Amino acid sequence: MAITSKQRFFPRCYGTELTSNAILAFAADRKINWHYIAPGKPMQNGFVESFNGRMRDELLNETMFRTMAHARVVIRAWAADYNEERPHSALGYQTPQEFAERLFTATGSSAAPDESSAQQPLAQPAPIGVSNQRALIPSG
């Protein structure tokens, strides 16, 4: 018996299991490699873990959301502050907006084009044939 696309994307599971199975099936159909973070190793995804912790401590634990509309407004305002007003130590204590503006002047191209909703990577990939692997430094 063949599995239909509806059965593949909507298996008989509930909650997060339904979501996980749908995402895994979507990735498999498109031949997307799926990489997991090793259990007990959150620093393999340190930037996201740091962001999640800040958002949880500064917003989610401190705010009682009355409605979905209220949650959207408050979260949007927090994200705007985080991305436009707050300096980040990883960016030399510049705001992400200042960093992106300076990046534009240094590279001659915008960090995220206006016509796209997706953010473009800040660094260009290495040219074909150039290795971007780090060399081991001999000790002693």
N, C-alpha and C positions, 0 to 999 in steps of 0.2 A: 504494500500500500504506500503510495507516494504522499509525502508531507507537503501540504499547500503552503504558500507564503504566509497566509493568515495564521496557520497553525505554528509556523516557525516563529513569527514575531509575537504571537499571543498564545504561548503555551498555557496549559492549565496550572498556573501558579498564581500566587497572590502577593501583593505588596512589593517589597524590594527584590524578591526572587523573580517576579515577573519582569521588572525593569532590567535586572542583570541578565536574564536569559535573552531578552529582546536585544540588548546592546551587544552581547556576545554573538548572537546570530547575525546581526547587522554587520559587525566587523568581519565575521567569517565569510559572509557572502561577498564582501568587497575585498577580501584577501588583505585585511589590515592586521598587522601584528599587534598582539595585545601583551603588554608588559605589566606585571604586577609588582607592587612594592613588597619586599620580603617582610614577613611578620616580625614585628618588633623593631623595624628599621624605618621609622617615619622620616629620617633625614635623607632618605633616597628621594624624597619629594619635599625638601626643606622649605622652598619658597611658598608652596601651597599650604603647608602645615603652619608656617609663620602667619600667613594671611588669615587662615581659618581661626587661629588662636586669637589674633587681634580682633577680628570681627566678632567672635564669640564674647570676648571679655568686654569690649567697648560698646557693643551694640545689642547683640542678642540676649545677653544676660541682664542687661540694664533696661530693656524696653518691653512694655506690655503692648503688643499689637492688638488693636481693636477690630480691625477688618483687614482683608487682603489689600484693599486700596491704601489703607493707612500704612501697612507693612511696605508696600511698593514705594510710597513717598519717602518714608524714613530711611529705607535701605538705599534708595537712589541718592538721597542727600548725604548719607554717610560715605557712600562710594565716591561722590563728587569731592567731598572733603579729603578723603584718603588719596585720591588721584590728582587733585588740583591744588590743594592748599597745604598739605602736610609734607614737610621735608623728610626724605628717606636717607638714612645713613649709607645705604648701598649705592646711592646716586650722588655721593659727595654732599649730602645734606641739601640737595635741591629737591624741588617738588618734581613729580614725574612730568608735569606739563613743561616746566623749565628745562628739564633734561631733554625732552623731545624737541623743544624749540632750538636748543643748542646743537642737538644732533642734526637738525635740518641744515643749519648753517655750516656744519662740518662736512656733511656728505653731499649737500646740494639736492637732497630728496627728502620728502616728508617721511616720518616714522610710520604713519598710518594714512594712506590716501583717503581723501574725502569721499570718493565714490564707492568705497568698500566699508562694510560694517565690521569686517574682520581685521584685527590688528596684524600688521605685517611684522616679521621678525626684525629686531634692531640690527643684528649682524647678518651680513651676507654669508651664504655657505661658501666653503672652500672651493676654489676652482677644481675642475676635474683633473685628477692626477696629483693633487696636492694633499698630503696627509695632514689632518688636524689632530692626530693623536699626540699626546704629550710624551716627550722622551724621558726615560729614566735618568736620574742624575746619580752617578756613582758616588758612594760614600767612602770616607776614610782615606 
